[in-house]
Amino acid sequence: MKIFKIALILVAAVLVMASCNQQPSRNVTLKTAADSASYAIGVDLGNNIKNNLKNTPGGVKLDSSIMLAGFEDMLMEKDLKIPSEKGRTVIQSFFSKIQDALAQKNLEAGQKFLEENAKNDSVKTTDSGLQYKIIKQGNGPVPKAGQKVKVDYTGKTIDGKVFDSSIERGKPVTFQVDRVIKGWTEALEMMPVGSEWMLYIPADLAYGKRGAGKDIGPNSTLIFEVHLLGIEK
């Protein structure tokens, strides 16, 4: 489970960092191929830990001294305050609650945003809850399910953070109309080629509670600027 994997990474990360804070850096000599491989593994592990610490779920702060105590108790075969067979359940439960709280927070923020956005006369709302605003209406054909389209887009969270942009990359993308999130599919099946629309997609028409990567949290409402460039033959 994703949450459990994240939890284990965080535990390992803080333990390593705590150990580093308590011990002076060692100078090592790489004499053999095994030495070099050992060092390279350490560098790779350290890099992964550093990157994962930047994306702590919910911004939670863990107590490194307590985690180090648990690590040492297990390693030294001392009496454990939490039996090892229950440890995974404790970790999973803790991070599940954090994920649930974040999902609820994002859901409420998204609902509030969409309610305010719907008051804009230029914004239209469909029966599904998808909102869109026409910046430019094209006069070409309208794509159908199964067809491939060429688009340029920029995706943002409701706080304005850009998480993806083919426009910034300078390279349009091609994909099948019904192989993307529901909000995109619904919009594309209404857009004539040549159109530029703003899409305001509620969580249930986007990535839902699972989110997507580090930038799209659970139950995130998303904003897309979409340029429909053409239908691929």
For each residue, the residues with C-beta under 8 A, 3 or more apart:
1: 4 5 92
2: 5 6
3: 6 7 57 92 95 96 99
4: 1 7 8 88 91 92 95
5: 1 2 8 9
6: 2 3 9 10 52 57 95
7: 3 4 10 11 91 92 94 95
8: 4 5 11 12 91
9: 5 6 12 13 48 49 52
10: 6 7 13 14 52 53 56 62
11: 7 8 14 15 62 67 91
12: 8 9 15 16 49
13: 9 10 16 17 49 50 52 53
14: 10 11 17 18 62 64 67 68
15: 11 12 18 19 64 67 68 71
16: 12 13 19 20 45 46 49
17: 13 14 20 21 49 53 64
18: 14 15 21 22 64 65 67 68
19: 15 16 22 23 68
20: 16 17 23 25
21: 17 18 64
22: 18 19
23: 19 20 26
24:
25: 20
26: 23
27:
28: 35 39
29: 35
30: 35 36 39
31: 35
32: 35 36
33: 36 37
34: 37 38
35: 28 29 30 31 32 38 39
36: 30 32 33 39 40
37: 33 34 40 41
38: 34 35 41 42
39: 28 30 35 36 42 43
40: 36 37 43 44
41: 37 38 44 45
42: 38 39 45 46
43: 39 40 46 47
44: 40 41 47 48
45: 16 41 42 48 49
46: 16 42 43 49 50
47: 43 44 50 51
48: 9 44 45 51 52
49: 9 12 13 16 17 45 46 52 53
50: 13 46 47 53 54
51: 47 48 54 55
52: 6 9 10 13 48 49 55 56
53: 10 13 17 49 50 56
54: 50 51 214
55: 51 52 214
56: 10 52 53 59 60 61
57: 3 6 60 95 98 99 102
58: 98 99 101 102
59: 56
60: 56 57 98
61: 56
62: 10 11 14 67
63: 66 67
64: 14 15 17 18 21 67 68
65: 18 68 69
66: 63 69 70
67: 11 14 15 18 62 63 64 70 71
68: 14 15 18 19 64 65 71 72
69: 65 66 72 73
70: 66 67 73 74 80 81 82
71: 15 67 68 74 75
72: 68 69 75 76 78
73: 69 70 76 78 79 80 81
74: 70 71 77 78 80 84
75: 71 72
76: 72 73
77: 74
78: 72 73 74
79: 73
80: 70 73 74 83 84
81: 70 73
82: 70 86 87 90
83: 80 86 87
84: 74 80 87
85: 88
86: 82 83 89 90
87: 82 83 84 90 91
88: 4 85 91 92
89: 86 92 93
90: 82 86 87 93 94
91: 4 7 8 11 87 88 94 95
92: 1 3 4 7 88 89 95 96
93: 89 90 96 97
94: 7 90 91 97 98
95: 3 4 6 7 57 91 92 98 99
96: 3 92 93 99 100
97: 93 94 100 101
98: 57 58 60 94 95 101 102
99: 3 57 58 95 96 102 103 218
100: 96 97 103 104
101: 58 97 98 104 105
102: 57 58 98 99 105 106 217 218
103: 99 100 106 107 209 217 218 219
104: 100 101 107 108 219
105: 101 102 108 109
106: 102 103 109 110 203 217 218 219 220 221
107: 103 104 110 111 203 219
108: 104 105 111 112
109: 105 106 112 113 158 221
110: 106 107 113 114 158 202 203 219 220 221
111: 107 108 114 115 202 221
112: 108 109 115 116
113: 109 110 116 117 158 200 221
114: 110 111 117 118 129 131 200 202 221
115: 111 112 118 119
116: 112 113 119
117: 113 114 120 123 131 200
118: 114 115 123 125 131
119: 115 116 123
120: 117 123 133
121:
122: 133 134
123: 117 118 119 120 131 132 133 200
124: 131 132 133 134
125: 118 129 130 131
126: 129 130 131 132 186
127:
128: 182 186 205
129: 114 125 126 202 204 205
130: 125 126 183 186 187 199 200 201 202 205
131: 114 117 118 123 124 125 126 199 200 201
132: 123 124 126 187 190 197 198 199 200
133: 120 122 123 124 197 198 200
134: 122 124 137 195 196 197
135: 196 197 198 225
136: 194 195 196
137: 134 192 194 195
138: 191 192 193 194 195 196 228
139: 192 194
140: 192 193 194 228 230 231
141: 192 193 231
142: 189 190 191 192 193
143: 147 149 177 188 189 191 193 228 231
144: 147 177 189
145: 177 178 185 189
146: 176 177 178
147: 143 144 176 177 231 232
148: 174 175 176 177 231 232
149: 143 174 175 176 177 188 228 229 230 231 232
150: 172 173 174 229 230 231 232
151: 166 172 173 174 175 226 227 228 229
152: 166 167 172 173 226 227 229
153: 164 165 166 167 173 224 225 226 227
154: 162 164 165 166 167 168 224 225
155: 162 163 164 165 222 223 224
156: 160 161 162 163 222 223 224
157: 160 161 163 215 216 220 221 222 223
158: 109 110 113 220 221 222 223
159:
160: 156 157
161: 156 157 215
162: 154 155 156 165 168
163: 155 156 157 213 215 216
164: 153 154 155 215
165: 153 154 155 162 168 169
166: 151 152 153 154 169 171 172 173
167: 152 153 154 170 225 227
168: 154 162 165
169: 165 166
170: 167
171: 166
172: 150 151 152 166 229
173: 150 151 152 153 166
174: 148 149 150 151 232
175: 148 149 151 179 180
176: 146 147 148 149 179 180
177: 143 144 145 146 147 148 149 180 185 188 189
178: 145 146 185
179: 175 176
180: 175 176 177 184 185 188
181: 184 185 201 205 206 207
182: 128 185 186 204 205 206
183: 130 186 187 199 201 202 205 206 222
184: 180 181 187 188 199 201 224 226
185: 145 177 178 180 181 182 188 189
186: 126 128 130 182 183 189 190 205
187: 130 132 183 184 190 191 197 199 226
188: 143 149 177 180 184 185 191 226 228
189: 142 143 144 145 177 185 186
190: 132 142 186 187
191: 138 142 143 187 188 195 197 226 228
192: 137 138 139 140 141 142 195 228
193: 138 140 141 142 143 228 229 230 231
194: 136 137 138 139 140 228 229
195: 134 136 137 138 191 192 226 227 228
196: 134 135 136 138 225 226 227 228
197: 132 133 134 135 187 191 225 226 228
198: 132 133 135 223 224 225 226
199: 130 131 132 183 184 187 222 223 224 225 226
200: 113 114 117 123 130 131 132 133 221 222 223
201: 130 131 181 183 184 205 206 221 222 223 224
202: 110 111 114 129 130 183 205 206 221
203: 106 107 110 206 207 208 209 218 219 220 221
204: 129 182 208
205: 128 129 130 181 182 183 186 201 202
206: 181 182 183 201 202 203 216 220 221 222
207: 181 203 210 211 212 216 220 222
208: 203 204 211 218 219
209: 103 203 218 219
210: 207 218
211: 207 208 216 217 218 219 220
212: 207 215 216
213: 163 216
214: 54 55
215: 157 161 163 164 212
216: 157 163 206 207 211 212 213 220 222
217: 102 103 106 211 220
218: 99 102 103 106 203 208 209 210 211
219: 103 104 106 107 110 203 208 209 211
220: 106 110 157 158 203 206 207 211 216 217
221: 106 109 110 111 113 114 157 158 200 201 202 203 206
222: 155 156 157 158 183 199 200 201 206 207 216
223: 155 156 157 158 198 199 200 201
224: 153 154 155 156 184 198 199 201
225: 135 153 154 167 196 197 198 199
226: 151 152 153 184 187 188 191 195 196 197 198 199
227: 151 152 153 167 195 196
228: 138 140 143 149 151 188 191 192 193 194 195 196 197
229: 149 150 151 152 172 193 194
230: 140 149 150 193
231: 140 141 143 147 148 149 150 193
232: 147 148 149 150 174
233:
